[in-house]
Amino acid sequence: MWGKSFLLLFISGGVVGILGQQFFTPGNDIRCARMWDQLGFEGNNVDCDQNERKTNLGGMDCKAESVIIRNGCTLTVYDKTGCKRTIERSSSCLWGWNRRIAAACCECDGCQGEVAVRDLSCARLYQNLKCSSCSGFRLEINPLDAVPHLQIFNNEISSLVVKPGCSLSVWEGQNFTGNMEIFTGGVDSLMTQGWNDRVSSLKCNCQ
Ligand SMILES: *[C@@H]1O[C@H](CO)[C@@H](O)[C@H](O)[C@H]1NC(C)=O
């Protein structure tokens, strides 16, 4: 990323000081991601906001060649054939994805962020890491829900978020059998707890 900076010096009564100091970086106003139709962050651009799913890029359809992604955010991009890729870092050249992006979805802050907790009734479970809704399914769990068998979601859960004041109990087996664990708050990756793709039944409770 290039930077442009300027120092404005002033002399007043023998005092030399720095009046203004400003560092210009393209896109320090970006909330999630910005795509440009030229290499090196030049030309026309389009923004993808936090948790925004852009199914139509308008004039930028299949034109993006470079992208800036805010720290902590990820941009999931899709081409016309439905292929997708998750981009985690700014890139002055999209290589294999140059002029291929037809849709995009941007997310920040994972399971710990404000967005993950919004409209939460008891818990939300995700197929992918970091409570990502850009790809994979998500499952809403209400207070007092007891799910003895997750059906197609069985052994597929990788991250979750539980509403403050509530707790989620999960079991390795159907019908609340086998190993059990209680989760609260946001968990970006169930791998760290050894529960990735292992949940088969669950209960959610709020105080
Ligand atoms: C879970 O309980 C249901 C209903 O009692 C039963 O039909 C099913 O076989 C049980 N599943 C397992 C894996 O024990």
The ligand as an SDF file (V2000), in Angstrom:
LIG
                    3D

 14 14  0  0  0  0  0  0  0  0999 V2000
  -32.9020  -40.9110   19.8610 C   0  0  0  0  0  0  0  0  0  0  0  0
  -34.1900  -40.9790   20.3830 O   0  0  0  0  0  0  0  0  0  0  0  0
  -35.1880  -41.3480   19.4320 C   0  0  0  0  0  0  0  0  0  0  0  0
  -36.5570  -41.2500   20.0970 C   0  0  0  0  0  0  0  0  0  0  0  0
  -36.5430  -41.8260   21.3720 O   0  0  0  0  0  0  0  0  0  0  0  0
  -34.8800  -42.7520   18.9100 C   0  0  0  0  0  0  0  0  0  0  0  0
  -35.8340  -43.1360   17.9400 O   0  0  0  0  0  0  0  0  0  0  0  0
  -33.4920  -42.7570   18.3110 C   0  0  0  0  0  0  0  0  0  0  0  0
  -33.1550  -44.0940   17.8910 O   0  0  0  0  0  0  0  0  0  0  0  0
  -32.4630  -42.2380   19.2890 C   0  0  0  0  0  0  0  0  0  0  0  0
  -31.1850  -42.1330   18.6050 N   0  0  0  0  0  0  0  0  0  0  0  0
  -30.0640  -42.6430   19.1030 C   0  0  0  0  0  0  0  0  0  0  0  0
  -28.8500  -42.5200   18.2730 C   0  0  0  0  0  0  0  0  0  0  0  0
  -30.0330  -43.2000   20.1940 O   0  0  0  0  0  0  0  0  0  0  0  0
  1  2  1  0
  1 10  1  0
  2  3  1  0
  3  4  1  0
  3  6  1  0
  4  5  1  0
  6  7  1  0
  6  8  1  0
  8  9  1  0
  8 10  1  0
 10 11  1  0
 11 12  1  0
 12 13  1  0
 12 14  2  0
M  END
$$$$
